[in-house]
């Protein structure tokens, strides 16, 4: 169990790193793309 062992600090560091990298990927997916209405108004 991590909460009773000597590896808790390392485990939290690894999990923090993973979550930070996943947030960056999630942010890229949430950027709105130009839809058809944008393309029609630009012609």
Beta strands, then each sheet from edge to edge (+ up, - down):
end
